[in-house]
Amino acid sequence: MEKKIEAILEKIEYNVKQFLRGELGPQKNMIARILQIVGFSMIILGILGGMVIGNTLSIPVASSYEDPHPLRWVFGFVVMFFSFLEGLVFIAFGEIIKLLHFSLRGERSRSRHSEFLDRSRVR
């Protein structure tokens, strides 16, 4: 039992040292990851909000019966479209930060074409 605890503590100590030295790698870039999560959540919430607006927007009147707004789905689609664009901007900023982190650390990106380029240079 004590050996397992010591092994876990050694792993934690090793990870903390890596973190303090900045050796956790580009996929561990928290700012980029947070921006991408914010972007995806904006897209999802915007789509849900647009659907709610499209279904429930009505013209307020003094009587007990309210007519649905004639342009409610136009407003809903506008909300969906602009939240989608805003979410894509956040995702793109996150990807740019991740790529800058790659380039600053001098690491090669792992694109699907990098293996092909490596083979073509050997010839």
GROMACS elastic network, one bead per residue, 0.5 to 0.9 nm:
[ bonds ]
;  ai    aj funct       b0    kb
    1     4     6  0.52739   500
    1     5     6  0.64542   500
    1     6     6  0.87357   500
    2     5     6  0.50974   500
    2     6     6  0.61118   500
    2     7     6  0.85739   500
    3     6     6  0.50131   500
    3     7     6  0.60795   500
    3     8     6  0.85818   500
    4     7     6  0.50614   500
    4     8     6  0.62024   500
    4     9     6  0.85893   500
    5     8     6  0.50965   500
    5     9     6  0.61195   500
    5    10     6  0.85517   500
    6     9     6  0.50405   500
    6    10     6  0.60759   500
    6    11     6  0.86298   500
    7    10     6  0.50683   500
    7    11     6  0.62620   500
    7    12     6  0.86823   500
    8    11     6  0.51084   500
    8    12     6  0.62391   500
    8    13     6  0.86009   500
    9    12     6  0.50410   500
    9    13     6  0.60668   500
    9    14     6  0.85105   500
   10    13     6  0.50211   500
   10    14     6  0.60530   500
   10    15     6  0.85821   500
   11    14     6  0.50506   500
   11    15     6  0.61465   500
   11    16     6  0.85689   500
   12    15     6  0.51333   500
   12    16     6  0.61149   500
   12    17     6  0.85853   500
   13    16     6  0.51143   500
   13    17     6  0.61758   500
   13    18     6  0.86148   500
   14    17     6  0.51480   500
   14    18     6  0.62137   500
   14    19     6  0.86217   500
   15    19     6  0.60855   500
   15    20     6  0.86063   500
   15    24     6  0.80874   500
   16    20     6  0.61504   500
   16    21     6  0.85959   500
   17    20     6  0.51232   500
   17    21     6  0.61785   500
   17    22     6  0.85074   500
   17    23     6  0.85785   500
   18    21     6  0.51500   500
   18    22     6  0.60240   500
   18    23     6  0.50290   500
   18    24     6  0.59544   500
   19    22     6  0.50027   500
   19    23     6  0.60121   500
   19    24     6  0.57846   500
   20    23     6  0.77541   500
   20    24     6  0.89616   500
   21    24     6  0.82660   500
   22    25     6  0.75993   500
   23    26     6  0.87649   500
   24    27     6  0.79039   500
   24    28     6  0.60348   500
   24    29     6  0.82409   500
   25    28     6  0.56721   500
   25    29     6  0.73599   500
   25   101     6  0.86497   500
   25   102     6  0.82519   500
   25   105     6  0.84999   500
   26    29     6  0.54345   500
   26    98     6  0.63198   500
   26    99     6  0.80731   500
   26   101     6  0.59946   500
   26   102     6  0.58644   500
   26   105     6  0.83092   500
   26   107     6  0.86982   500
   27    30     6  0.82919   500
   27    32     6  0.87877   500
   27    33     6  0.82778   500
   27    98     6  0.74547   500
   28    31     6  0.89978   500
   28    32     6  0.86708   500
   28    33     6  0.78943   500
   29    32     6  0.56842   500
   29    33     6  0.63889   500
   29    34     6  0.88183   500
   29    97     6  0.83763   500
   29    98     6  0.67319   500
   29   101     6  0.77216   500
   30    34     6  0.59588   500
   30    35     6  0.85174   500
   31    34     6  0.51341   500
   31    35     6  0.61861   500
   31    36     6  0.86275   500
   31    94     6  0.71946   500
   31    97     6  0.77798   500
   31    98     6  0.85557   500
   32    35     6  0.52131   500
   32    36     6  0.62665   500
   32    37     6  0.86924   500
   32    91     6  0.83159   500
   32    93     6  0.74168   500
   32    95     6  0.64661   500
   32    96     6  0.79878   500
   32    97     6  0.56840   500
   32    98     6  0.57415   500
   33    36     6  0.51299   500
   33    37     6  0.61837   500
   33    38     6  0.86173   500
   33    91     6  0.88153   500
   33    94     6  0.64445   500
   33    95     6  0.84981   500
   33    98     6  0.83437   500
   34    37     6  0.50558   500
   34    38     6  0.61154   500
   34    39     6  0.85403   500
   34    94     6  0.76281   500
   35    38     6  0.50664   500
   35    39     6  0.61289   500
   35    40     6  0.87208   500
   35    90     6  0.56284   500
   35    91     6  0.61783   500
   35    92     6  0.86160   500
   35    93     6  0.70348   500
   35    94     6  0.50903   500
   35    95     6  0.86524   500
   36    40     6  0.62320   500
   36    41     6  0.85563   500
   36    87     6  0.82479   500
   36    88     6  0.86571   500
   36    90     6  0.61106   500
   36    92     6  0.77382   500
   36    93     6  0.78959   500
   36    94     6  0.54049   500
   36    95     6  0.76487   500
   37    40     6  0.52045   500
   37    41     6  0.61064   500
   37    42     6  0.85359   500
   37    90     6  0.85669   500
   37    91     6  0.76984   500
   37    94     6  0.89616   500
   38    41     6  0.51263   500
   38    42     6  0.60677   500
   38    43     6  0.86688   500
   38    87     6  0.72861   500
   38    90     6  0.69032   500
   38    91     6  0.78015   500
   39    42     6  0.51391   500
   39    43     6  0.63632   500
   39    44     6  0.87971   500
   39    84     6  0.84735   500
   39    86     6  0.71887   500
   39    88     6  0.61588   500
   39    89     6  0.72607   500
   39    91     6  0.51551   500
   39    92     6  0.86420   500
   39    94     6  0.87454   500
   40    43     6  0.51661   500
   40    44     6  0.63089   500
   40    45     6  0.86266   500
   40    84     6  0.87093   500
   40    87     6  0.59806   500
   40    88     6  0.78599   500
   40    90     6  0.83274   500
   40    91     6  0.72839   500
   41    44     6  0.50930   500
   41    45     6  0.59432   500
   41    46     6  0.82536   500
   41    87     6  0.75450   500
   42    45     6  0.51730   500
   42    46     6  0.57661   500
   42    47     6  0.84249   500
   42    83     6  0.61195   500
   42    84     6  0.72148   500
   42    86     6  0.73355   500
   42    87     6  0.52626   500
   42    88     6  0.89230   500
   42    90     6  0.88945   500
   43    46     6  0.51391   500
   43    47     6  0.61922   500
   43    48     6  0.86601   500
   43    80     6  0.76587   500
   43    81     6  0.89044   500
   43    82     6  0.89212   500
   43    83     6  0.55408   500
   43    85     6  0.80276   500
   43    86     6  0.76831   500
   43    87     6  0.52439   500
   43    88     6  0.78969   500
   44    47     6  0.52848   500
   44    48     6  0.62954   500
   44    49     6  0.85570   500
   44    80     6  0.89546   500
   44    83     6  0.84692   500
   44    84     6  0.82130   500
   44    87     6  0.88330   500
   45    48     6  0.50679   500
   45    49     6  0.58853   500
   45    50     6  0.84293   500
   45    80     6  0.87215   500
   45    83     6  0.80061   500
   46    50     6  0.59488   500
   46    51     6  0.84798   500
   46    79     6  0.63276   500
   46    80     6  0.51148   500
   46    81     6  0.80720   500
   46    82     6  0.79977   500
   46    84     6  0.69309   500
   46    87     6  0.88940   500
   47    50     6  0.51332   500
   47    51     6  0.62539   500
   47    52     6  0.86864   500
   47    76     6  0.83997   500
   47    77     6  0.83532   500
   47    79     6  0.75308   500
   47    81     6  0.81521   500
   47    83     6  0.74482   500
   47    84     6  0.77603   500
   48    51     6  0.51370   500
   48    52     6  0.62493   500
   48    53     6  0.86718   500
   48    80     6  0.79591   500
   49    52     6  0.50255   500
   49    53     6  0.61142   500
   49    54     6  0.84740   500
   49    76     6  0.74369   500
   49    79     6  0.73050   500
   49    80     6  0.73829   500
   50    53     6  0.50588   500
   50    54     6  0.59954   500
   50    55     6  0.85441   500
   50    73     6  0.80012   500
   50    75     6  0.73833   500
   50    77     6  0.60041   500
   50    78     6  0.75761   500
   50    79     6  0.52998   500
   50    80     6  0.51730   500
   50    81     6  0.87722   500
   51    55     6  0.61224   500
   51    56     6  0.85474   500
   51    73     6  0.80373   500
   51    76     6  0.60013   500
   51    77     6  0.79762   500
   51    79     6  0.89834   500
   51    80     6  0.80563   500
   52    55     6  0.51944   500
   52    56     6  0.59395   500
   52    57     6  0.79213   500
   52    76     6  0.75335   500
   53    56     6  0.54046   500
   53    57     6  0.53257   500
   53    72     6  0.65249   500
   53    73     6  0.73363   500
   53    75     6  0.71225   500
   53    76     6  0.52314   500
   53    77     6  0.89571   500
   53    79     6  0.85207   500
   54    57     6  0.61860   500
   54    69     6  0.89511   500
   54    71     6  0.84167   500
   54    74     6  0.75744   500
   54    75     6  0.69306   500
   54    77     6  0.77706   500
   55    58     6  0.87946   500
   55    68     6  0.85696   500
   55    72     6  0.73517   500
   55    73     6  0.75512   500
   55    76     6  0.84281   500
   56    68     6  0.74330   500
   56    69     6  0.86416   500
   56    72     6  0.78854   500
   57    68     6  0.61966   500
   57    69     6  0.58579   500
   57    71     6  0.87461   500
   57    72     6  0.56640   500
   57    73     6  0.86515   500
   57    75     6  0.89746   500
   57    76     6  0.90000   500
   58    66     6  0.63656   500
   58    67     6  0.57140   500
   58    70     6  0.81658   500
   58    72     6  0.74569   500
   59    66     6  0.61610   500
   59    67     6  0.56522   500
   59    68     6  0.59044   500
   59    69     6  0.51967   500
   59    70     6  0.85712   500
   60    63     6  0.86595   500
   60    65     6  0.89825   500
   60    66     6  0.61555   500
   60    67     6  0.77030   500
   60    68     6  0.89312   500
   60    69     6  0.89281   500
   61    64     6  0.76665   500
   61    65     6  0.75740   500
   61    66     6  0.61472   500
   61    67     6  0.81219   500
   62    65     6  0.83158   500
   62    66     6  0.84927   500
   63    66     6  0.72209   500
   66    69     6  0.89384   500
   67    70     6  0.85629   500
   68    71     6  0.86226   500
   68    72     6  0.74307   500
   69    72     6  0.52326   500
   69    73     6  0.86463   500
   70    73     6  0.79173   500
   70    74     6  0.86799   500
   71    74     6  0.51801   500
   71    75     6  0.63547   500
   71    76     6  0.86403   500
   72    75     6  0.52131   500
   72    76     6  0.61458   500
   72    77     6  0.87114   500
   73    77     6  0.60131   500
   73    78     6  0.84152   500
   74    77     6  0.51992   500
   74    78     6  0.61597   500
   74    79     6  0.86642   500
   75    78     6  0.50721   500
   75    79     6  0.62378   500
   75    80     6  0.86464   500
   76    79     6  0.51863   500
   76    80     6  0.62492   500
   76    81     6  0.86521   500
   77    81     6  0.59589   500
   77    82     6  0.85371   500
   78    81     6  0.51039   500
   78    82     6  0.61348   500
   78    83     6  0.84080   500
   79    82     6  0.54418   500
   79    83     6  0.60119   500
   79    84     6  0.84300   500
   80    83     6  0.52973   500
   80    84     6  0.60503   500
   80    85     6  0.86890   500
   81    84     6  0.51081   500
   81    85     6  0.63100   500
   81    86     6  0.86927   500
   82    86     6  0.60461   500
   82    87     6  0.84096   500
   83    87     6  0.59444   500
   83    88     6  0.84733   500
   84    87     6  0.51023   500
   84    88     6  0.61780   500
   84    89     6  0.87040   500
   85    88     6  0.50801   500
   85    89     6  0.62947   500
   85    90     6  0.88389   500
   86    89     6  0.50814   500
   86    90     6  0.64716   500
   86    91     6  0.87348   500
   87    90     6  0.51897   500
   87    91     6  0.62232   500
   87    92     6  0.85688   500
   88    92     6  0.59751   500
   88    93     6  0.85432   500
   89    92     6  0.50300   500
   89    93     6  0.61788   500
   89    94     6  0.86024   500
   90    93     6  0.51076   500
   90    94     6  0.62248   500
   90    95     6  0.86581   500
   91    94     6  0.50795   500
   91    95     6  0.62436   500
   91    96     6  0.86677   500
   92    96     6  0.60992   500
   92    97     6  0.85869   500
   93    96     6  0.50057   500
   93    97     6  0.61673   500
   93    98     6  0.85391   500
   94    97     6  0.51777   500
   94    98     6  0.61970   500
   94    99     6  0.86918   500
   95    99     6  0.61462   500
   95   100     6  0.85417   500
   96    99     6  0.50869   500
   96   100     6  0.60793   500
   96   101     6  0.84769   500
   97   100     6  0.50394   500
   97   101     6  0.60838   500
   97   102     6  0.86198   500
   98   101     6  0.50362   500
   98   102     6  0.63349   500
   98   103     6  0.88477   500
   99   103     6  0.62905   500
   99   104     6  0.86188   500
   99   109     6  0.79233   500
  100   103     6  0.50633   500
  100   104     6  0.60299   500
  100   105     6  0.85116   500
  101   104     6  0.52055   500
  101   105     6  0.62162   500
  101   106     6  0.86106   500
  101   107     6  0.87704   500
  102   105     6  0.54347   500
  102   106     6  0.62915   500
  102   107     6  0.53995   500
  102   108     6  0.68924   500
  102   109     6  0.68194   500
  103   106     6  0.50227   500
  103   107     6  0.61607   500
  103   108     6  0.74736   500
  103   109     6  0.83914   500
  104   107     6  0.78062   500
  105   108     6  0.89951   500
  108   111     6  0.87401   500
  108   114     6  0.86411   500
  109   114     6  0.77701   500
  110   113     6  0.81806   500
  110   114     6  0.65073   500
  110   115     6  0.85477   500
  111   114     6  0.54393   500
  111   115     6  0.80298   500
  112   115     6  0.67591   500
  112   116     6  0.78907   500
  113   116     6  0.52180   500
  113   117     6  0.62470   500
  113   118     6  0.87064   500
  114   117     6  0.50511   500
  114   118     6  0.61545   500
  114   119     6  0.87174   500
  115   118     6  0.50894   500
  115   119     6  0.63466   500
  115   120     6  0.87443   500
  116   119     6  0.52194   500
  116   120     6  0.62884   500
  116   121     6  0.88466   500
  117   120     6  0.51162   500
  117   121     6  0.63669   500
  117   122     6  0.89224   500
  118   121     6  0.53487   500
  118   122     6  0.66458   500
  119   122     6  0.53367   500
  119   123     6  0.69680   500
  120   123     6  0.56362   500
